[in-house]
Amino acid sequence: MSQQPQRIVITREDIERLVEERNSLASLLDVVRQNLALITQSINELKSAKDMLTLMSKGEVQDTYAGVGGGVFIKASLTQGERVLVSVGGANFVIEMDVSHAIGYIDDRIKELEDLRSKLDAQSADITKKISDIDNFLLYISTAIRQQQTGQ
């Protein structure tokens, strides 16, 4: 007994749901990519701050300019044993630390952000694959419909 090819029935509503899901995934992917850009920027800023603190603590840089807000900078220098203020929250909370503790805190923060970036990279790849799968399936459906309409 020969088997006939199975028929798959897909309704217009099914296709509309797939398109809606694809659009939702594309929006989510945009948000994930924006978050990745912000995290990368934060990592770069933290690395720059750590590098400057390291150089200053070794005496390789005597002074620098520090931003005080609004695009205004003042000349700053670090003396041996001096403490620095480190932001520890989004509500402008700062803690005074010696330079070595500040560098350690920055290293920990960089590690946290790099872990988060890895998770978001994986999430981005997963979403991209889902979008690609939906696109391929919609293309398959479109091709099948065209073939039916032309009688092939």
N, C-alpha and C positions, 0 to 999 in steps of 0.2 A: 504494500500500500504506500503510495507516494504522499509525501507531505506537501501541503501547499504553504506558501510563505504566510507568516502570521501578519495580520492586519493590526496596526496600531491606530487607535482612534484618538485624535487630539482635537479638542474643541477650540474655538476662538478664545474662550475664557482661559483655557490652559495657556495659550500663547500670550495673552495679555498678562497673566500672572507671571510668566517667565520674563517678559519684558519689564514688568514692574520690579521683580526681584533683581534683575540685572541693573536697572537704574538705581535701586537702593544700594546695591553692592558698590556701584561706581561712586555714589555719594560717600559711602563709608570709606572707600579707598582714598578719596580726596582728603578726608579728615585725617586718616592715618598718615598720609604723606605730609600733611601740614604739621602734624605732631612730630613726625620724624625730623622735619626741618628745624623745628623749635628745639628739639632735644639735641640735635647736632650743633646748633648754634650755642646752646648752653654748655655743652661739653667743650667746645672750642674756647669759649670765654673762661671756663674754669681752668683749662690747660694753660691758657695765657696768664691768668692770675698766678697759678702755681709756679710757672716758669719765672715770672717776675719776682715773686717772693723768694724763690730759691736763689736767683742771682743776687738779689739784694742782701739776703742773709749771709751769703758767701763773700760779700763785699765787692762783687764783680760789677755792680751798678751802685753808684753813690746816691743818685737821686733820679727821680722820674716825675712825671706829671700825673696827678690823680684827678679823676672826674669828680666834680661835686654836684653835678646835675645841670640840666639846661645847656649842655655843651660848654660848660665852664670848667677849666682845669686849674689846679694849683700845684706848685712845685712841692714835692714830698721826698723825704729821705728816711731811711730806716737805720736806727742806731742799734748796736749790739744789745740784745735783750729786750728790745722794744716789743710791745704787743700791738696786735692789729685787730680791727673789728671785722667780724665775719658774719655775713647775712645767713641766718638759719631758718628763714621762713618767708612766705609770701607776704606777710603783713609787716614788712620792714623791721623784723626783729633781728638784732645783731648781738653777738657775744664777743667779748674781748678774749683773745687767745694769744699765746706766744706764737711765734712764726712757725715753729716745728709742728705744733698742734694744728695750726691753721692749714699747713700743707697736708697733714694727715687727714684732716676733715675734708679738704678738697679732693684728695685721692679717693676717699670713701664715696663722696658725692659723684665723682666721675664714674666710678664702678657701678653705682646704682643706675645712673643714666645710661651707661653702656649696656647694662643688662636689660633695661627697658627698651632701648633701641633695638636690641636683638629680638626681643619679643614682638615689637612692632614690625620689624622686618619680616619675621615669620608670618605674622598676621597679614601683612601686605601681600606676601607671596601666595598665601592661601586664598585671599579675596581675589587676586588677579587670576588664579587658576579657576576659581568658580565662575568668574566673568567669562573667561575663555571657553569653559565647558558649555555655558549657556549660549554664547555666541555660536559655537560650533553646532550645537543642537538646533538652534534657530536657523542656521544656514542649511543644515540637513533637511529640516522641514520645508524651508523655502524651495530648495532644489526638488524635493519630492513633489511638491504642489505644482511647480512649473512643468515637471515631467508628466504629471497626470493631465494637466491642461493641454499639453501638446500631443498627448496620446502615445507617449513612448513607454 
